[in-house]
Amino acid sequence: MFERAGLRPGADFISYCGSGVTACHNLLVAEHAGFPGGRLYPGSWSQYAGTSRPAAMGA
């Protein structure tokens, strides 16, 4: 699943979700599957949505 998403062993990546909880699970599974180096965006979408930064939606 990680490779299909474009992740390669040794690559840096950031995990986020709606609130940060599921993102932690993703990091744990990635580490166990041989993809170390992931980082958590703890605010996740809940924090980002409260900013004025752009968000792409759709194609």
N, CA, C, O and CB atoms as a CASP TS submission, in Angstrom:
PFRMAT TS
TARGET T0000
AUTHOR 0000-0000-0000
METHOD Language model
MODEL 1
PARENT N/A
ATOM      1  N   MET     1       0.828  -1.190   0.000  1.00  0.00           N
ATOM      2  CA  MET     1       0.000   0.000   0.000  1.00  0.00           C
ATOM      3  C   MET     1       0.871   1.253   0.000  1.00  0.00           C
ATOM      4  O   MET     1       0.586   2.205  -0.727  1.00  0.00           O
ATOM      5  CB  MET     1      -0.941  -0.001   1.208  1.00  0.00           C
ATOM      6  N   PHE     2       1.927   1.261   0.807  1.00  0.00           N
ATOM      7  CA  PHE     2       2.790   2.438   0.862  1.00  0.00           C
ATOM      8  C   PHE     2       3.510   2.639  -0.466  1.00  0.00           C
ATOM      9  O   PHE     2       3.619   3.766  -0.947  1.00  0.00           O
ATOM     10  CB  PHE     2       3.808   2.307   2.004  1.00  0.00           C
ATOM     11  N   GLU     3       3.999   1.561  -1.057  1.00  0.00           N
ATOM     12  CA  GLU     3       4.687   1.670  -2.345  1.00  0.00           C
ATOM     13  C   GLU     3       3.732   2.115  -3.444  1.00  0.00           C
ATOM     14  O   GLU     3       4.114   2.910  -4.302  1.00  0.00           O
ATOM     15  CB  GLU     3       5.329   0.334  -2.721  1.00  0.00           C
ATOM     16  N   ARG     4       2.496   1.618  -3.436  1.00  0.00           N
ATOM     17  CA  ARG     4       1.506   2.048  -4.438  1.00  0.00           C
ATOM     18  C   ARG     4       1.224   3.544  -4.320  1.00  0.00           C
ATOM     19  O   ARG     4       0.895   4.203  -5.306  1.00  0.00           O
ATOM     20  CB  ARG     4       0.192   1.251  -4.279  1.00  0.00           C
ATOM     21  N   ALA     5       1.354   4.068  -3.113  1.00  0.00           N
ATOM     22  CA  ALA     5       1.138   5.500  -2.894  1.00  0.00           C
ATOM     23  C   ALA     5       2.377   6.326  -3.256  1.00  0.00           C
ATOM     24  O   ALA     5       2.356   7.553  -3.167  1.00  0.00           O
ATOM     25  CB  ALA     5       0.752   5.755  -1.436  1.00  0.00           C
ATOM     26  N   GLY     6       3.456   5.647  -3.664  1.00  0.00           N
ATOM     27  CA  GLY     6       4.657   6.352  -4.085  1.00  0.00           C
ATOM     28  C   GLY     6       5.756   6.443  -3.052  1.00  0.00           C
ATOM     29  O   GLY     6       6.796   7.049  -3.310  1.00  0.00           O
ATOM     30  N   LEU     7       5.550   5.854  -1.887  1.00  0.00           N
ATOM     31  CA  LEU     7       6.561   5.908  -0.832  1.00  0.00           C
ATOM     32  C   LEU     7       7.655   4.896  -1.116  1.00  0.00           C
ATOM     33  O   LEU     7       7.379   3.772  -1.535  1.00  0.00           O
ATOM     34  CB  LEU     7       5.931   5.646   0.553  1.00  0.00           C
ATOM     35  N   ARG     8       8.896   5.298  -0.886  1.00  0.00           N
ATOM     36  CA  ARG     8      10.034   4.417  -1.072  1.00  0.00           C
ATOM     37  C   ARG     8      10.795   4.310   0.242  1.00  0.00           C
ATOM     38  O   ARG     8      10.867   5.283   0.993  1.00  0.00           O
ATOM     39  CB  ARG     8      10.956   4.928  -2.208  1.00  0.00           C
ATOM     40  N   PRO     9      11.370   3.126   0.531  1.00  0.00           N
ATOM     41  CA  PRO     9      12.149   2.976   1.771  1.00  0.00           C
ATOM     42  C   PRO     9      13.241   4.047   1.868  1.00  0.00           C
ATOM     43  O   PRO     9      13.961   4.298   0.901  1.00  0.00           O
ATOM     44  CB  PRO     9      12.783   1.567   1.840  1.00  0.00           C
ATOM     45  N   GLY    10      13.354   4.662   3.016  1.00  0.00           N
ATOM     46  CA  GLY    10      14.349   5.697   3.242  1.00  0.00           C
ATOM     47  C   GLY    10      13.881   7.104   2.915  1.00  0.00           C
ATOM     48  O   GLY    10      14.571   8.074   3.229  1.00  0.00           O
ATOM     49  N   ALA    11      12.716   7.229   2.290  1.00  0.00           N
ATOM     50  CA  ALA    11      12.189   8.553   1.947  1.00  0.00           C
ATOM     51  C   ALA    11      11.528   9.189   3.167  1.00  0.00           C
ATOM     52  O   ALA    11      10.925   8.498   3.988  1.00  0.00           O
ATOM     53  CB  ALA    11      11.177   8.455   0.778  1.00  0.00           C
ATOM     54  N   ASP    12      11.646  10.499   3.278  1.00  0.00           N
ATOM     55  CA  ASP    12      10.947  11.230   4.329  1.00  0.00           C
ATOM     56  C   ASP    12       9.483  11.378   3.926  1.00  0.00           C
ATOM     57  O   ASP    12       9.177  11.561   2.748  1.00  0.00           O
ATOM     58  CB  ASP    12      11.603  12.627   4.581  1.00  0.00           C
ATOM     59  N   PHE    13       8.587  11.300   4.894  1.00  0.00           N
ATOM     60  CA  PHE    13       7.178  11.531   4.605  1.00  0.00           C
ATOM     61  C   PHE    13       6.481  12.043   5.855  1.00  0.00           C
ATOM     62  O   PHE    13       6.958  11.853   6.974  1.00  0.00           O
ATOM     63  CB  PHE    13       6.500  10.243   4.091  1.00  0.00           C
ATOM     64  N   ILE    14       5.359  12.687   5.649  1.00  0.00           N
ATOM     65  CA  ILE    14       4.573  13.240   6.746  1.00  0.00           C
ATOM     66  C   ILE    14       3.205  12.578   6.717  1.00  0.00           C
ATOM     67  O   ILE    14       2.583  12.467   5.661  1.00  0.00           O
ATOM     68  CB  ILE    14       4.454  14.799   6.641  1.00  0.00           C
ATOM     69  N   SER    15       2.744  12.145   7.867  1.00  0.00           N
ATOM     70  CA  SER    15       1.437  11.520   7.984  1.00  0.00           C
ATOM     71  C   SER    15       0.489  12.486   8.692  1.00  0.00           C
ATOM     72  O   SER    15       0.849  13.122   9.683  1.00  0.00           O
ATOM     73  CB  SER    15       1.532  10.168   8.750  1.00  0.00           C
ATOM     74  N   TYR    16      -0.724  12.582   8.161  1.00  0.00           N
ATOM     75  CA  TYR    16      -1.748  13.407   8.804  1.00  0.00           C
ATOM     76  C   TYR    16      -3.105  12.770   8.548  1.00  0.00           C
ATOM     77  O   TYR    16      -3.228  11.902   7.684  1.00  0.00           O
ATOM     78  CB  TYR    16      -1.711  14.882   8.276  1.00  0.00           C
ATOM     79  N   CYS    17      -4.092  13.179   9.265  1.00  0.00           N
ATOM     80  CA  CYS    17      -5.460  12.685   9.076  1.00  0.00           C
ATOM     81  C   CYS    17      -6.398  13.807   9.499  1.00  0.00           C
ATOM     82  O   CYS    17      -6.072  14.981   9.324  1.00  0.00           O
ATOM     83  CB  CYS    17      -5.731  11.357   9.903  1.00  0.00           C
ATOM     84  N   GLY    18      -7.530  13.470  10.038  1.00  0.00           N
ATOM     85  CA  GLY    18      -8.465  14.498  10.482  1.00  0.00           C
ATOM     86  C   GLY    18      -8.046  15.170  11.765  1.00  0.00           C
ATOM     87  O   GLY    18      -8.164  16.388  11.903  1.00  0.00           O
ATOM     88  N   SER    19      -7.552  14.378  12.715  1.00  0.00           N
ATOM     89  CA  SER    19      -7.198  14.945  14.011  1.00  0.00           C
ATOM     90  C   SER    19      -5.800  14.573  14.491  1.00  0.00           C
ATOM     91  O   SER    19      -5.319  15.151  15.465  1.00  0.00           O
ATOM     92  CB  SER    19      -8.192  14.510  15.026  1.00  0.00           C
ATOM     93  N   GLY    20      -5.140  13.630  13.838  1.00  0.00           N
ATOM     94  CA  GLY    20      -3.797  13.207  14.228  1.00  0.00           C
ATOM     95  C   GLY    20      -3.738  11.807  14.813  1.00  0.00           C
ATOM     96  O   GLY    20      -2.657  11.230  14.930  1.00  0.00           O
ATOM     97  N   VAL    21      -4.894  11.251  15.186  1.00  0.00           N
ATOM     98  CA  VAL    21      -4.912   9.938  15.835  1.00  0.00           C
ATOM     99  C   VAL    21      -4.602   8.822  14.842  1.00  0.00           C
ATOM    100  O   VAL    21      -3.700   8.019  15.079  1.00  0.00           O
ATOM    101  CB  VAL    21      -6.270   9.688  16.492  1.00  0.00           C
ATOM    102  N   THR    22      -5.336   8.762  13.738  1.00  0.00           N
ATOM    103  CA  THR    22      -5.109   7.718  12.742  1.00  0.00           C
ATOM    104  C   THR    22      -3.743   7.864  12.100  1.00  0.00           C
ATOM    105  O   THR    22      -3.134   6.865  11.717  1.00  0.00           O
ATOM    106  CB  THR    22      -6.193   7.753  11.674  1.00  0.00           C
ATOM    107  N   ALA    23      -3.256   9.070  11.976  1.00  0.00           N
ATOM    108  CA  ALA    23      -1.933   9.296  11.412  1.00  0.00           C
ATOM    109  C   ALA    23      -0.858   8.588  12.233  1.00  0.00           C
ATOM    110  O   ALA    23       0.126   8.106  11.672  1.00  0.00           O
ATOM    111  CB  ALA    23      -1.638  10.794  11.337  1.00  0.00           C
ATOM    112  N   CYS    24      -1.029   8.519  13.529  1.00  0.00           N
ATOM    113  CA  CYS    24      -0.078   7.795  14.387  1.00  0.00           C
ATOM    114  C   CYS    24      -0.083   6.314  14.055  1.00  0.00           C
ATOM    115  O   CYS    24       0.974   5.683  14.029  1.00  0.00           O
ATOM    116  CB  CYS    24      -0.415   8.004  15.877  1.00  0.00           C
ATOM    117  N   HIS    25      -1.246   5.755  13.803  1.00  0.00           N
ATOM    118  CA  HIS    25      -1.336   4.345  13.419  1.00  0.00           C
ATOM    119  C   HIS    25      -0.606   4.123  12.100  1.00  0.00           C
ATOM    120  O   HIS    25       0.118   3.139  11.949  1.00  0.00           O
ATOM    121  CB  HIS    25      -2.816   3.895  13.303  1.00  0.00           C
ATOM    122  N   ASN    26      -0.791   5.025  11.152  1.00  0.00           N
ATOM    123  CA  ASN    26      -0.119   4.907   9.855  1.00  0.00           C
ATOM    124  C   ASN    26       1.394   4.918  10.026  1.00  0.00           C
ATOM    125  O   ASN    26       2.092   4.145   9.369  1.00  0.00           O
ATOM    126  CB  ASN    26      -0.551   6.044   8.919  1.00  0.00           C
ATOM    127  N   LEU    27       1.904   5.769  10.885  1.00  0.00           N
ATOM    128  CA  LEU    27       3.351   5.824  11.117  1.00  0.00           C
ATOM    129  C   LEU    27       3.863   4.538  11.746  1.00  0.00           C
ATOM    130  O   LEU    27       4.939   4.058  11.388  1.00  0.00           O
ATOM    131  CB  LEU    27       3.702   7.011  12.010  1.00  0.00           C
ATOM    132  N   LEU    28       3.110   3.981  12.669  1.00  0.00           N
ATOM    133  CA  LEU    28       3.508   2.730  13.307  1.00  0.00           C
ATOM    134  C   LEU    28       3.553   1.588  12.289  1.00  0.00           C
ATOM    135  O   LEU    28       4.511   0.816  12.262  1.00  0.00           O
ATOM    136  CB  LEU    28       2.543   2.385  14.452  1.00  0.00           C
ATOM    137  N   VAL    29       2.534   1.484  11.466  1.00  0.00           N
ATOM    138  CA  VAL    29       2.487   0.432  10.452  1.00  0.00           C
ATOM    139  C   VAL    29       3.593   0.638   9.422  1.00  0.00           C
ATOM    140  O   VAL    29       4.229  -0.329   9.003  1.00  0.00           O
ATOM    141  CB  VAL    29       1.109   0.404   9.761  1.00  0.00           C
ATOM    142  N   ALA    30       3.830   1.867   9.011  1.00  0.00           N
ATOM    143  CA  ALA    30       4.894   2.146   8.039  1.00  0.00           C
ATOM    144  C   ALA    30       6.251   1.723   8.595  1.00  0.00           C
ATOM    145  O   ALA    30       7.047   1.101   7.891  1.00  0.00           O
ATOM    146  CB  ALA    30       4.914   3.647   7.670  1.00  0.00           C
ATOM    147  N   GLU    31       6.506   2.050   9.822  1.00  0.00           N
ATOM    148  CA  GLU    31       7.772   1.661  10.469  1.00  0.00           C
ATOM    149  C   GLU    31       7.913   0.141  10.484  1.00  0.00           C
ATOM    150  O   GLU    31       8.969  -0.398  10.152  1.00  0.00           O
ATOM    151  CB  GLU    31       7.846   2.222  11.918  1.00  0.00           C
ATOM    152  N   HIS    32       6.863  -0.528  10.865  1.00  0.00           N
ATOM    153  CA  HIS    32       6.876  -1.989  10.936  1.00  0.00           C
ATOM    154  C   HIS    32       7.062  -2.609   9.536  1.00  0.00           C
ATOM    155  O   HIS    32       7.669  -3.672   9.408  1.00  0.00           O
ATOM    156  CB  HIS    32       5.565  -2.501  11.578  1.00  0.00           C
ATOM    157  N   ALA    33       6.547  -1.953   8.506  1.00  0.00           N
ATOM    158  CA  ALA    33       6.629  -2.461   7.132  1.00  0.00           C
ATOM    159  C   ALA    33       7.947  -2.101   6.453  1.00  0.00           C
ATOM    160  O   ALA    33       8.154  -2.449   5.290  1.00  0.00           O
ATOM    161  CB  ALA    33       5.474  -1.923   6.312  1.00  0.00           C
ATOM    162  N   GLY    34       8.839  -1.411   7.159  1.00  0.00           N
ATOM    163  CA  GLY    34      10.139  -1.093   6.580  1.00  0.00           C
ATOM    164  C   GLY    34      10.253   0.293   5.974  1.00  0.00           C
ATOM    165  O   GLY    34      11.132   0.546   5.150  1.00  0.00           O
ATOM    166  N   PHE    35       9.374   1.184   6.375  1.00  0.00           N
ATOM    167  CA  PHE    35       9.403   2.566   5.890  1.00  0.00           C
ATOM    168  C   PHE    35       9.610   3.515   7.071  1.00  0.00           C
ATOM    169  O   PHE    35       8.684   4.224   7.466  1.00  0.00           O
ATOM    170  CB  PHE    35       8.087   2.916   5.127  1.00  0.00           C
ATOM    171  N   PRO    36      10.813   3.532   7.633  1.00  0.00           N
ATOM    172  CA  PRO    36      11.080   4.429   8.760  1.00  0.00           C
ATOM    173  C   PRO    36      11.222   5.876   8.288  1.00  0.00           C
ATOM    174  O   PRO    36      11.307   6.137   7.088  1.00  0.00           O
ATOM    175  CB  PRO    36      12.352   3.988   9.504  1.00  0.00           C
ATOM    176  N   GLY    37      11.247   6.786   9.208  1.00  0.00           N
ATOM    177  CA  GLY    37      11.501   8.185   8.868  1.00  0.00           C
ATOM    178  C   GLY    37      10.272   9.045   8.733  1.00  0.00           C
ATOM    179  O   GLY    37      10.380  10.229   8.412  1.00  0.00           O
ATOM    180  N   GLY    38       9.094   8.475   8.971  1.00  0.00           N
ATOM    181  CA  GLY    38       7.881   9.271   8.872  1.00  0.00           C
ATOM    182  C   GLY    38       7.759  10.248  10.033  1.00  0.00           C
ATOM    183  O   GLY    38       8.240   9.998  11.138  1.00  0.00           O
ATOM    184  N   ARG    39       7.109  11.356   9.752  1.00  0.00           N
ATOM    185  CA  ARG    39       6.864  12.357  10.792  1.00  0.00           C
ATOM    186  C   ARG    39       5.373  12.632  10.873  1.00  0.00           C
ATOM    187  O   ARG    39       4.638  12.433   9.905  1.00  0.00           O
ATOM    188  CB  ARG    39       7.649  13.671  10.509  1.00  0.00           C
ATOM    189  N   LEU    40       4.942  13.083  12.018  1.00  0.00           N
ATOM    190  CA  LEU    40       3.537  13.379  12.260  1.00  0.00           C
ATOM    191  C   LEU    40       3.286  14.878  12.159  1.00  0.00           C
ATOM    192  O   LEU    40       4.025  15.681  12.729  1.00  0.00           O
ATOM    193  CB  LEU    40       3.103  12.854  13.635  1.00  0.00           C
ATOM    194  N   TYR    41       2.236  15.247  11.428  1.00  0.00           N
ATOM    195  CA  TYR    41       1.728  16.623  11.481  1.00  0.00           C
ATOM    196  C   TYR    41       0.616  16.576  12.532  1.00  0.00           C
ATOM    197  O   TYR    41      -0.525  16.242  12.211  1.00  0.00           O
ATOM    198  CB  TYR    41       1.196  17.152  10.037  1.00  0.00           C
ATOM    199  N   PRO    42       0.944  16.910  13.792  1.00  0.00           N
ATOM    200  CA  PRO    42       0.010  16.679  14.894  1.00  0.00           C
ATOM    201  C   PRO    42      -1.303  17.455  14.795  1.00  0.00           C
ATOM    202  O   PRO    42      -2.324  16.982  15.295  1.00  0.00           O
ATOM    203  CB  PRO    42       0.675  17.026  16.172  1.00  0.00           C
ATOM    204  N   GLY    43      -1.306  18.606  14.178  1.00  0.00           N
ATOM    205  CA  GLY    43      -2.550  19.363  14.053  1.00  0.00           C
ATOM    206  C   GLY    43      -3.477  18.763  13.021  1.00  0.00           C
ATOM    207  O   GLY    43      -4.696  18.924  13.089  1.00  0.00           O
ATOM    208  N   SER    44      -2.885  18.068  12.062  1.00  0.00           N
ATOM    209  CA  SER    44      -3.597  17.421  10.972  1.00  0.00           C
ATOM    210  C   SER    44      -4.615  18.365  10.330  1.00  0.00           C
ATOM    211  O   SER    44      -4.486  19.585  10.426  1.00  0.00           O
ATOM    212  CB  SER    44      -4.292  16.164  11.476  1.00  0.00           C
ATOM    213  N   TRP    45      -5.626  17.791   9.674  1.00  0.00           N
ATOM    214  CA  TRP    45      -6.571  18.597   8.910  1.00  0.00           C
ATOM    215  C   TRP    45      -7.347  19.557   9.804  1.00  0.00           C
ATOM    216  O   TRP    45      -7.705  20.652   9.368  1.00  0.00           O
ATOM    217  CB  TRP    45      -7.536  17.697   8.156  1.00  0.00           C
ATOM    218  N   SER    46      -7.605  19.170  11.025  1.00  0.00           N
ATOM    219  CA  SER    46      -8.359  20.044  11.935  1.00  0.00           C
ATOM    220  C   SER    46      -7.658  21.381  12.113  1.00  0.00           C
ATOM    221  O   SER    46      -8.314  22.422  12.133  1.00  0.00           O
ATOM    222  CB  SER    46      -8.547  19.366  13.301  1.00  0.00           C
ATOM    223  N   GLN    47      -6.347  21.372  12.241  1.00  0.00           N
ATOM    224  CA  GLN    47      -5.602  22.617  12.396  1.00  0.00           C
ATOM    225  C   GLN    47      -5.480  23.346  11.067  1.00  0.00           C
ATOM    226  O   GLN    47      -5.712  24.553  10.988  1.00  0.00           O
ATOM    227  CB  GLN    47      -4.215  22.343  12.974  1.00  0.00           C
ATOM    228  N   TYR    48      -5.113  22.604  10.018  1.00  0.00           N
ATOM    229  CA  TYR    48      -4.887  23.227   8.711  1.00  0.00           C
ATOM    230  C   TYR    48      -6.144  23.917   8.183  1.00  0.00           C
ATOM    231  O   TYR    48      -6.057  24.984   7.575  1.00  0.00           O
ATOM    232  CB  TYR    48      -4.413  22.180   7.706  1.00  0.00           C
ATOM    233  N   ALA    49      -7.305  23.318   8.411  1.00  0.00           N
ATOM    234  CA  ALA    49      -8.558  23.876   7.922  1.00  0.00           C
ATOM    235  C   ALA    49      -8.863  25.233   8.552  1.00  0.00           C
ATOM    236  O   ALA    49      -9.631  26.015   7.992  1.00  0.00           O
ATOM    237  CB  ALA    49      -9.695  22.912   8.196  1.00  0.00           C
ATOM    238  N   GLY    50      -8.274  25.515   9.703  1.00  0.00           N
ATOM    239  CA  GLY    50      -8.507  26.789  10.364  1.00  0.00           C
ATOM    240  C   GLY    50      -7.565  27.891   9.917  1.00  0.00           C
ATOM    241  O   GLY    50      -7.595  28.990  10.472  1.00  0.00           O
ATOM    242  N   THR    51      -6.731  27.619   8.926  1.00  0.00           N
ATOM    243  CA  THR    51      -5.809  28.630   8.420  1.00  0.00           C
ATOM    244  C   THR    51      -6.331  29.223   7.123  1.00  0.00           C
ATOM    245  O   THR    51      -7.360  28.788   6.606  1.00  0.00           O
ATOM    246  CB  THR    51      -4.413  28.033   8.209  1.00  0.00           C
ATOM    247  N   SER    52      -5.636  30.196   6.604  1.00  0.00           N
ATOM    248  CA  SER    52      -6.010  30.782   5.309  1.00  0.00           C
ATOM    249  C   SER    52      -5.216  30.168   4.170  1.00  0.00           C
ATOM    250  O   SER    52      -5.260  30.667   3.045  1.00  0.00           O
ATOM    251  CB  SER    52      -5.799  32.294   5.328  1.00  0.00           C
ATOM    252  N   ARG    53      -4.491  29.090   4.446  1.00  0.00           N
ATOM    253  CA  ARG    53      -3.710  28.424   3.388  1.00  0.00           C
ATOM    254  C   ARG    53      -4.645  27.713   2.428  1.00  0.00           C
ATOM    255  O   ARG    53      -5.734  27.295   2.820  1.00  0.00           O
ATOM    256  CB  ARG    53      -2.694  27.417   3.992  1.00  0.00           C
ATOM    257  N   PRO    54      -4.227  27.568   1.154  1.00  0.00           N
ATOM    258  CA  PRO    54      -5.098  26.939   0.165  1.00  0.00           C
ATOM    259  C   PRO    54      -5.225  25.436   0.373  1.00  0.00           C
ATOM    260  O   PRO    54      -4.359  24.799   0.973  1.00  0.00           O
ATOM    261  CB  PRO    54      -4.581  27.217  -1.225  1.00  0.00           C
ATOM    262  N   ALA    55      -6.307  24.889  -0.128  1.00  0.00           N
ATOM    263  CA  ALA    55      -6.535  23.442  -0.106  1.00  0.00           C
ATOM    264  C   ALA    55      -7.110  23.045  -1.464  1.00  0.00           C
ATOM    265  O   ALA    55      -8.096  23.629  -1.915  1.00  0.00           O
ATOM    266  CB  ALA    55      -7.504  23.024   1.073  1.00  0.00           C
ATOM    267  N   ALA    56      -6.505  22.064  -2.112  1.00  0.00           N
ATOM    268  CA  ALA    56      -7.003  21.583  -3.393  1.00  0.00           C
ATOM    269  C   ALA    56      -8.157  20.622  -3.154  1.00  0.00           C
ATOM    270  O   ALA    56      -8.100  19.771  -2.266  1.00  0.00           O
ATOM    271  CB  ALA    56      -5.877  20.899  -4.206  1.00  0.00           C
ATOM    272  N   MET    57      -9.181  20.767  -3.940  1.00  0.00           N
ATOM    273  CA  MET    57     -10.339  19.870  -3.833  1.00  0.00           C
ATOM    274  C   MET    57     -10.708  19.406  -5.223  1.00  0.00           C
ATOM    275  O   MET    57     -10.905  20.220  -6.125  1.00  0.00           O
ATOM    276  CB  MET    57     -11.552  20.573  -3.140  1.00  0.00           C
ATOM    277  N   GLY    58     -10.802  18.117  -5.395  1.00  0.00           N
ATOM    278  CA  GLY    58     -11.155  17.575  -6.708  1.00  0.00           C
ATOM    279  C   GLY    58      -9.954  17.510  -7.620  1.00  0.00           C
ATOM    280  O   GLY    58      -8.810  17.649  -7.185  1.00  0.00           O
ATOM    281  N   ALA    59     -10.232  17.297  -8.890  1.00  0.00           N
ATOM    282  CA  ALA    59      -9.146  17.116  -9.880  1.00  0.00           C
ATOM    283  C   ALA    59      -8.359  18.340 -10.088  1.00  0.00           C
ATOM    284  O   ALA    59      -7.421  18.343 -10.884  1.00  0.00           O
ATOM    285  CB  ALA    59      -9.683  16.675 -11.187  1.00  0.00           C
TER
END
